[in-house]
Amino acid sequence: MKSGIIIKSTGSRYIVQSDNKNFSCTLRGKFKTKGFRSTNPIAVGDKVDFLIVDSENTGVIEKIHPRRNEIIRRSTNLSRYAHVIAANIDYAFLIVSMRNPKTYPEFIDRFLVSAEYHKIETIIVFNKSDIYTQEDFTELGNLKAIYSGIGYKVEHISVLEKSNTETIVNLIKGKTILISGNSGVGKSSLINFLNPELNLKTSEISAHHLQGTHTTTFAEMHQLSFGGYIIDTPGIRGFGLVHIEKEELYHFFTEIFEAAQGCKFHNCSHNNEPGCMVKQAVEEGRIAWSRYESYLSILLNSNEKYR
């Protein structure tokens, strides 16, 4: 029996790295994921035990080790199922852009809520600063003030111009990092910068929709020459939340949770109840309208199709 880590998952076949060698493995029987229906019981980053079955580096996975953490989203085409994006992560980098394509605040907030639920620290990275207009930079400044003000680390970079990318290198060294975001925001370009030997395919932006095309089909973990691992994920247009009950949603909006401690009713939904300190904080500018709108959208539209 050997132990290793899943570095790629392609449906029913998994690439396991062990002792600097890669093994193509399948699952022994069926594994069930506790607590929810999953499109796949194994995710990139999972630690597993496997048996080698022949001399050509193939094997069978016998055991999946307990996860330290995971990040999950609802499968948009199978609404009863969840998709585990990755497991055993040190940080998540959410790559976003002000244009071509534009990342909307609600998408950012949905990702942050899921990461908060799973206790994964997220760093928000605005890419493509080389194409921003003055209006974009003004909006970027507002968003940076909002998210840094509630405790998130926010960076803005240009992979194309290699601007501020050294900061990203320093954050990644020796860590396992998940890279996520909409299609076309520059995830693969960033990974190519971090490790040029990978030469990942990058996307073209649709002239009609100003959205990126999907270039990464399956999540995959890459070892970096300066130390650490980076998990590349397929671009996602929506982020449906899993596990989180409506009554506890506000717990994962840090500033809303803090304001809620003063609400008149202990079961306040922070929507239309009297004596709500959250609504008062919004009206006074202590909670950003965009964050409150994201909260209400998730609260009131649990079965919607997400951006």
C-alpha positions as CSV (number, residue, x, y, z in Angstrom):
1,M,0.0,0.0,0.0
2,K,1.3,3.5,-0.9
3,S,0.2,6.9,0.1
4,G,-0.1,9.9,-2.1
5,I,-2.0,13.1,-3.1
6,I,-4.6,13.6,-5.8
7,I,-3.1,16.1,-8.3
8,K,-5.7,15.6,-11.1
9,S,-9.3,14.3,-11.3
10,T,-10.8,13.5,-14.7
11,G,-14.1,11.9,-14.0
12,S,-13.5,8.3,-12.9
13,R,-9.7,8.3,-13.2
14,Y,-7.3,10.1,-10.8
15,I,-3.7,11.0,-11.0
16,V,-2.0,10.3,-7.7
17,Q,1.5,11.7,-6.9
18,S,3.6,9.6,-4.6
19,D,7.4,9.7,-4.1
20,N,7.7,12.2,-7.1
21,K,6.0,9.7,-9.4
22,N,2.5,9.9,-10.9
23,F,0.1,6.9,-10.9
24,S,-3.1,6.6,-12.8
25,C,-5.7,5.2,-10.4
26,T,-9.3,4.2,-10.2
27,L,-11.6,3.8,-7.1
28,R,-12.1,0.5,-5.3
29,G,-15.9,0.2,-5.2
30,K,-18.0,3.2,-4.1
31,F,-17.2,5.9,-1.7
32,K,-19.9,8.1,-0.2
33,T,-19.3,11.7,0.8
34,K,-20.9,12.5,4.2
35,G,-23.5,15.1,4.5
36,F,-24.3,15.9,0.9
37,R,-24.6,14.4,-2.6
38,S,-21.4,15.0,-4.5
39,T,-20.6,14.7,-8.2
40,N,-17.3,13.0,-7.3
41,P,-16.2,11.6,-3.9
42,I,-12.5,12.5,-4.6
43,A,-11.1,16.0,-5.1
44,V,-7.7,17.4,-6.0
45,G,-5.7,17.8,-2.8
46,D,-7.2,14.7,-1.2
47,K,-4.7,12.3,0.5
48,V,-5.3,8.7,-0.4
49,D,-3.9,5.2,0.1
50,F,-3.6,3.0,-3.1
51,L,-2.4,-0.3,-4.4
52,I,-0.2,-0.6,-7.5
53,V,-1.8,-3.2,-9.8
54,D,0.8,-3.5,-12.5
55,S,4.2,-2.3,-13.6
56,E,2.9,0.7,-15.7
57,N,2.2,3.0,-12.8
58,T,-1.5,2.2,-12.5
59,G,-3.3,1.6,-9.2
60,V,-6.5,1.3,-7.2
61,I,-7.5,3.8,-4.5
62,E,-8.4,2.0,-1.3
63,K,-8.8,4.8,1.2
64,I,-9.5,8.5,1.3
65,H,-8.0,10.3,4.3
66,P,-10.1,12.8,6.3
67,R,-9.9,16.3,4.9
68,R,-8.5,19.3,6.7
69,N,-10.9,21.5,4.7
70,E,-12.6,21.7,1.4
71,I,-14.4,24.2,-0.8
72,I,-17.6,23.3,-2.4
73,R,-20.1,24.8,-4.8
74,R,-23.5,23.6,-6.0
75,S,-23.4,21.9,-9.4
76,T,-25.3,24.3,-11.6
77,N,-26.7,21.6,-14.0
78,L,-27.4,19.1,-11.2
79,S,-28.9,21.3,-8.5
80,R,-29.3,18.4,-6.0
81,Y,-25.6,17.7,-6.2
82,A,-22.5,19.5,-5.0
83,H,-19.0,19.7,-6.6
84,V,-16.0,19.7,-4.3
85,I,-13.6,22.0,-6.0
86,A,-10.5,21.1,-4.0
87,A,-9.4,19.9,-0.5
88,N,-6.7,20.5,2.1
89,I,-6.0,24.1,1.0
90,D,-3.8,26.7,2.9
91,Y,-5.2,29.7,1.0
92,A,-7.7,30.4,-1.8
93,F,-6.8,33.1,-4.3
94,L,-10.0,34.5,-5.9
95,I,-8.9,36.1,-9.2
96,V,-11.2,38.8,-10.3
97,S,-11.2,41.5,-12.9
98,M,-12.9,44.9,-13.4
99,R,-13.4,44.3,-17.1
100,N,-13.1,41.7,-20.0
101,P,-14.7,39.9,-18.2
102,K,-16.1,42.0,-15.3
103,T,-16.4,40.1,-12.0
104,Y,-19.5,41.1,-10.1
105,P,-19.5,41.7,-6.3
106,E,-22.2,39.1,-5.7
107,F,-19.9,36.4,-7.2
108,I,-17.1,37.5,-4.9
109,D,-19.4,37.5,-1.9
110,R,-20.7,34.0,-2.7
111,F,-17.2,32.6,-2.9
112,L,-16.2,34.4,0.3
113,V,-19.2,33.0,2.2
114,S,-18.3,29.4,1.1
115,A,-14.7,29.9,2.1
116,E,-15.7,31.4,5.5
117,Y,-18.0,28.4,6.1
118,H,-15.1,26.0,5.4
119,K,-12.6,28.1,7.3
120,I,-10.4,28.8,4.3
121,E,-8.6,32.1,4.2
122,T,-9.2,33.9,0.9
123,I,-7.0,36.6,-0.8
124,I,-8.8,38.6,-3.5
125,V,-6.6,39.4,-6.4
126,F,-7.7,41.9,-9.0
127,N,-5.9,41.1,-12.3
128,K,-5.6,42.9,-15.6
129,S,-4.9,46.3,-14.1
130,D,-3.1,47.2,-17.4
131,I,-6.5,47.6,-19.2
132,Y,-8.4,49.4,-16.5
133,T,-9.9,52.9,-17.1
134,Q,-9.8,55.6,-14.5
135,E,-13.4,54.7,-13.7
136,D,-12.3,51.1,-13.2
137,F,-9.6,52.2,-10.8
138,T,-12.1,54.3,-8.9
139,E,-14.4,51.3,-8.5
140,L,-11.4,49.1,-7.6
141,G,-10.5,51.5,-4.9
142,N,-14.0,51.3,-3.5
143,L,-14.1,47.5,-3.6
144,K,-10.6,47.3,-2.0
145,A,-11.8,49.6,0.8
146,I,-14.8,47.5,1.4
147,Y,-13.1,44.1,1.5
148,S,-9.9,45.2,3.3
149,G,-12.1,47.0,5.8
150,I,-13.7,43.8,6.8
151,G,-10.4,41.9,7.1
152,Y,-9.7,40.4,3.6
153,K,-6.3,40.8,2.0
154,V,-6.7,42.5,-1.4
155,E,-4.1,42.7,-4.2
156,H,-4.2,44.1,-7.7
157,I,-1.8,42.9,-10.3
158,S,-1.2,42.8,-14.0
159,V,0.2,39.4,-15.1
160,L,0.8,40.8,-18.6
161,E,3.0,43.6,-17.3
162,K,4.3,41.6,-14.3
163,S,3.1,44.3,-12.0
164,N,3.0,43.5,-8.3
165,T,3.4,39.8,-9.1
166,E,6.3,39.3,-6.6
167,T,3.8,39.8,-3.8
168,I,1.9,36.8,-5.1
169,V,5.1,34.7,-5.2
170,N,5.8,35.5,-1.6
171,L,2.3,34.6,-0.5
172,I,2.5,31.2,-2.3
173,K,5.9,29.9,-1.2
174,G,5.6,26.6,0.7
175,K,1.8,26.7,0.6
176,T,-1.0,24.8,-1.2
177,I,-3.0,27.5,-3.0
178,L,-6.4,27.2,-4.8
179,I,-6.8,29.5,-7.8
180,S,-10.4,30.2,-8.7
181,G,-12.5,32.8,-10.5
182,N,-14.6,33.4,-13.6
183,S,-13.5,32.2,-17.0
184,G,-11.1,34.6,-18.7
185,V,-9.8,36.5,-15.6
186,G,-6.3,35.2,-16.1
187,K,-5.9,32.2,-13.8
188,S,-3.9,30.2,-16.3
189,S,-1.8,33.2,-17.3
190,L,-0.9,33.7,-13.6
191,I,0.1,30.1,-13.2
192,N,2.2,30.3,-16.4
193,F,4.0,33.3,-14.9
194,L,4.6,31.4,-11.6
195,N,5.9,28.3,-13.4
196,P,6.6,28.9,-17.1
197,E,7.5,25.2,-17.7
198,L,3.8,24.4,-17.3
199,N,2.8,26.4,-20.5
200,L,-0.9,26.1,-19.7
201,K,-3.3,27.0,-22.5
202,T,-4.8,30.5,-21.9
203,S,-8.2,31.7,-23.1
204,E,-9.4,34.2,-25.7
205,I,-12.0,36.7,-24.7
206,S,-15.2,36.6,-26.6
207,A,-15.6,39.9,-28.5
208,H,-19.4,39.6,-28.3
209,H,-19.9,38.7,-24.6
210,L,-16.5,39.9,-23.3
211,Q,-16.3,36.7,-21.4
212,G,-13.5,34.1,-21.3
213,T,-13.7,30.7,-22.7
214,H,-13.1,27.6,-20.5
215,T,-9.5,26.4,-20.9
216,T,-9.1,24.3,-17.8
217,T,-11.4,21.4,-18.0
218,F,-10.5,19.6,-14.8
219,A,-9.0,20.8,-11.5
220,E,-5.3,20.1,-11.4
221,M,-2.5,20.6,-8.8
222,H,0.9,21.8,-10.0
223,Q,4.2,21.8,-8.0
224,L,6.0,25.1,-8.2
225,S,9.8,25.4,-8.6
226,F,10.1,27.9,-5.7
227,G,8.2,25.7,-3.3
228,G,4.5,25.0,-2.8
229,Y,1.6,23.8,-4.9
230,I,-1.0,25.6,-6.9
231,I,-4.4,24.2,-7.8
232,D,-5.8,25.4,-11.1
233,T,-9.6,25.1,-11.4
234,P,-12.0,25.4,-14.3
235,G,-13.5,28.9,-14.8
236,I,-16.9,29.2,-13.1
237,R,-19.7,31.6,-14.0
238,G,-21.8,30.9,-10.9
239,F,-21.2,29.9,-7.3
240,G,-24.2,28.1,-5.7
241,L,-23.8,27.6,-2.0
242,V,-23.9,24.3,-0.2
243,H,-24.6,23.3,3.4
244,I,-25.4,26.8,4.7
245,E,-28.8,27.3,6.2
246,K,-30.6,30.6,5.7
247,E,-30.8,31.2,9.5
248,E,-27.0,31.0,9.7
249,L,-26.1,32.8,6.5
250,Y,-25.3,36.1,8.2
251,H,-22.6,34.4,10.3
252,F,-20.4,34.3,7.2
253,F,-20.6,38.0,6.4
254,T,-18.2,39.2,9.1
255,E,-19.5,42.8,9.4
256,I,-23.2,41.7,9.3
257,F,-22.6,39.2,12.0
258,E,-21.0,41.9,14.2
259,A,-23.8,44.3,13.7
260,A,-26.4,41.6,14.3
261,Q,-25.4,41.2,17.9
262,G,-27.5,44.3,18.7
263,C,-30.7,43.3,16.9
264,K,-33.9,43.5,18.8
265,F,-34.9,39.9,18.0
266,H,-32.5,37.0,18.3
267,N,-33.9,35.4,15.1
268,C,-33.8,38.5,13.1
269,S,-33.3,37.8,9.4
270,H,-32.0,41.4,8.8
271,N,-34.5,41.9,6.0
272,N,-37.7,43.7,7.3
273,E,-37.8,43.3,11.1
274,P,-38.0,46.3,13.4
275,G,-35.0,47.1,15.6
276,C,-32.5,45.6,13.1
277,M,-29.0,46.9,13.8
278,V,-27.8,45.5,10.5
279,K,-30.2,47.6,8.4
280,Q,-29.2,50.6,10.6
281,A,-25.5,50.0,9.9
282,V,-26.2,49.8,6.2
283,E,-28.2,53.1,6.3
284,E,-25.3,54.7,8.2
285,G,-22.7,53.4,5.7
286,R,-21.0,51.1,8.2
287,I,-21.9,48.1,6.0
288,A,-21.6,48.4,2.2
289,W,-24.8,48.3,0.2
290,S,-23.2,45.8,-2.2
291,R,-22.5,43.4,0.6
292,Y,-26.0,43.7,2.1
293,E,-27.5,43.2,-1.4
294,S,-25.4,40.0,-1.8
295,Y,-26.7,38.8,1.6
296,L,-30.3,39.5,0.6
297,S,-29.9,37.8,-2.8
298,I,-28.6,34.6,-1.2
299,L,-31.2,34.8,1.6
300,L,-34.2,35.3,-0.7
301,N,-33.2,33.4,-3.8
302,S,-31.7,30.0,-2.7
303,N,-32.8,28.2,-5.9
304,E,-31.8,30.9,-8.4
305,K,-29.4,30.4,-11.3
306,Y,-26.2,32.2,-10.2
307,R,-24.1,34.6,-12.1
